[in-house]
């Protein structure tokens, strides 16, 4: 697990930044630039995924196979002498599909309502797949002032795809080929 401990007192806006070190091997996925903010009474997450397009993933995408990335995000209130209280547990799915006839990439992201984003640029499609900007974690009304919190984030890269409905039915089976470590941010709200 990668961990960063951040404590703030009396700051009106929550902004915490984790600059994760780049992995030595480019083929192993890593999270970086993890930022948590609260601009409008909501706790928002921003992050980047690097090293996700290994040669095998790249070949699958360019062959027209649908490929998915899953981001797991957990927020808990840390309680001394008691079990931590889970506040949020989210899974965000990004999918990419290359149309070999039209020569364009379609990216769909669950946190944007699965709206199709289409581009002829593989680099732009990769940026969409590897970036989360402003994902709502929880309303600040569910958080206590001066309480300690722990945010955990992890990403998983898949080459094996099931129809969307079966992901929920077979949630106990792991289809992920590569995954990052858990990245942890500790903070006081």
C-alpha positions as CSV (number, residue, x, y, z in Angstrom):
1,X,0.0,0.0,0.0
2,X,1.1,3.5,-0.8
3,X,0.3,6.0,1.9
4,X,0.4,9.7,2.5
5,X,-0.6,11.3,5.8
6,X,-2.0,14.8,5.6
7,X,-3.4,16.8,8.5
8,X,-5.0,20.2,8.2
9,X,-6.6,22.4,10.8
10,X,-8.8,25.4,10.0
11,X,-8.6,25.4,6.2
12,X,-11.9,26.3,4.6
13,X,-11.2,24.2,1.5
14,X,-10.0,20.6,1.4
15,X,-7.3,20.1,-1.1
16,X,-4.9,17.3,-0.7
17,X,-2.4,16.2,-3.2
18,X,-0.6,12.9,-3.6
19,X,2.3,12.9,-6.0
20,X,3.0,9.2,-6.4
21,X,6.4,8.3,-7.7
22,X,6.4,6.8,-11.1
23,X,6.8,3.1,-11.3
24,X,10.1,1.8,-12.5
25,X,8.4,-0.4,-15.2
26,X,6.1,1.5,-17.6
27,X,3.9,-1.6,-18.0
28,X,2.8,-1.7,-14.4
29,X,-0.1,0.7,-13.7
30,X,0.2,3.4,-11.0
31,X,-2.0,6.2,-9.8
32,X,-0.7,9.7,-9.5
33,X,-1.8,13.3,-9.1
34,X,-4.5,12.3,-6.6
35,X,-6.3,15.4,-5.4
36,X,-9.3,15.7,-3.1
37,X,-11.2,19.0,-3.0
38,X,-14.5,20.4,-1.8
39,X,-15.5,23.4,-4.0
40,X,-19.3,23.1,-3.7
41,X,-20.3,21.2,-0.5
42,X,-19.1,17.9,-2.1
43,X,-15.9,15.9,-1.7
44,X,-14.5,15.5,-5.2
45,X,-11.7,13.3,-6.5
46,X,-9.2,13.9,-9.3
47,X,-6.5,11.4,-10.3
48,X,-4.4,10.0,-13.2
49,X,-3.6,6.5,-14.1
50,X,-0.2,5.8,-15.7
51,X,1.3,2.6,-17.2
52,X,-2.1,1.2,-18.1
53,X,-1.6,0.7,-21.8
54,X,0.9,-2.2,-21.8
55,X,1.8,-3.8,-25.1
56,X,-0.9,-6.5,-24.6
57,X,-3.6,-4.0,-23.7
58,X,-2.6,-1.7,-26.6
59,X,-2.7,-4.7,-29.0
60,X,-6.2,-5.7,-27.8
61,X,-7.6,-2.2,-28.2
62,X,-6.1,-1.8,-31.7
63,X,-7.6,-5.2,-32.6
64,X,-11.1,-3.8,-31.8
65,X,-11.5,-5.6,-28.5
66,X,-13.4,-3.7,-25.8
67,X,-11.1,-3.1,-22.8
68,X,-12.1,-1.8,-19.4
69,X,-10.4,-0.1,-16.5
70,X,-12.0,0.0,-13.0
71,X,-11.2,2.5,-10.3
72,X,-12.1,1.6,-6.7
73,X,-12.5,4.4,-4.3
74,X,-13.3,4.1,-0.6
75,X,-13.8,6.8,2.0
76,X,-13.9,5.9,5.8
77,X,-14.0,8.0,8.9
78,X,-11.2,6.8,11.2
79,X,-12.4,6.0,14.7
80,X,-10.0,5.3,17.5
81,X,-10.8,2.3,19.6
82,X,-13.7,1.3,17.2
83,X,-14.1,0.0,13.7
84,X,-13.7,2.7,11.0
85,X,-17.0,4.0,9.6
86,X,-17.4,3.5,5.8
87,X,-18.7,6.6,4.2
88,X,-18.4,5.7,0.5
89,X,-17.4,2.7,-1.6
90,X,-17.4,3.5,-5.4
91,X,-16.4,1.6,-8.5
92,X,-15.9,3.6,-11.6
93,X,-15.6,1.8,-15.0
94,X,-14.0,3.2,-18.1
95,X,-14.2,1.3,-21.4
96,X,-12.5,1.8,-24.8
97,X,-13.4,0.3,-28.1
98,X,-11.7,0.9,-31.5
99,X,-13.8,0.8,-34.6
100,X,-11.5,-0.8,-37.1
101,X,-13.6,0.3,-40.1
102,X,-14.2,4.0,-39.0
103,X,-10.7,4.2,-37.5
104,X,-12.0,5.9,-34.3
105,X,-12.0,5.2,-30.6
106,X,-15.1,5.3,-28.4
107,X,-14.6,5.8,-24.7
108,X,-17.4,5.5,-22.1
109,X,-17.0,6.4,-18.4
110,X,-19.6,5.4,-15.8
111,X,-19.2,8.6,-13.8
112,X,-20.2,10.7,-16.8
113,X,-23.3,8.6,-17.5
114,X,-21.6,6.3,-20.1
115,X,-21.8,9.0,-22.7
116,X,-19.8,8.1,-25.8
117,X,-16.7,10.2,-26.4
118,X,-15.3,9.6,-29.9
119,X,-11.9,10.5,-31.3
120,X,-9.6,9.3,-34.1
121,X,-6.6,10.0,-31.7
122,X,-5.4,7.0,-29.7
123,X,-3.5,9.4,-27.4
124,X,-6.6,11.4,-26.6
125,X,-8.6,8.2,-26.0
126,X,-5.9,7.0,-23.6
127,X,-6.0,10.4,-21.7
128,X,-9.8,9.9,-21.3
129,X,-9.3,6.4,-20.0
130,X,-6.6,7.4,-17.6
131,X,-8.1,10.5,-16.0
132,X,-10.8,11.2,-13.5
133,X,-11.7,14.8,-12.9
134,X,-14.2,15.9,-10.3
135,X,-15.7,12.6,-9.3
136,X,-18.2,13.2,-6.5
137,X,-17.3,11.0,-3.6
138,X,-19.8,12.2,-1.0
139,X,-21.7,15.3,0.2
140,X,-19.9,17.2,2.9
141,X,-23.0,17.0,5.0
142,X,-22.2,13.4,5.6
143,X,-18.8,14.3,7.1
144,X,-18.0,15.6,10.6
145,X,-15.8,18.7,11.1
146,X,-12.4,17.9,12.8
147,X,-12.8,14.2,12.2
148,X,-10.1,12.0,10.6
149,X,-10.7,10.4,7.3
150,X,-9.0,7.9,5.0
151,X,-9.4,7.9,1.3
152,X,-8.3,4.7,-0.6
153,X,-7.9,4.5,-4.4
154,X,-6.9,1.6,-6.7
155,X,-7.2,0.9,-10.4
156,X,-7.5,-2.3,-12.3
157,X,-6.8,-2.9,-16.0
158,X,-8.7,-5.7,-17.8
159,X,-8.2,-7.5,-21.0
160,X,-11.2,-9.9,-20.3
161,X,-14.6,-8.3,-20.9
162,X,-18.0,-9.6,-19.9
163,X,-21.3,-8.0,-21.0
164,X,-22.0,-5.1,-18.6
165,X,-24.8,-6.8,-16.7
166,X,-22.6,-9.9,-15.9
167,X,-20.1,-7.7,-14.1
168,X,-22.7,-7.2,-11.3
169,X,-23.7,-10.9,-11.2
170,X,-20.1,-12.2,-11.2
171,X,-18.7,-9.6,-8.9
172,X,-16.8,-12.2,-6.9
173,X,-14.7,-13.4,-9.8
174,X,-11.6,-11.4,-10.7
175,X,-11.1,-10.6,-14.4
176,X,-8.4,-8.0,-13.9
177,X,-5.0,-8.6,-15.4
178,X,-3.1,-5.8,-13.8
179,X,-3.8,-3.5,-10.8
180,X,-2.2,-0.7,-8.9
181,X,-1.4,-0.8,-5.2
182,X,-3.9,0.8,-2.9
183,X,-3.1,4.5,-2.5
184,X,-4.2,6.0,0.8
185,X,-4.7,9.7,1.8
186,X,-5.3,10.4,5.5
187,X,-6.8,13.8,6.3
188,X,-8.7,15.8,8.9
189,X,-11.8,17.6,7.6
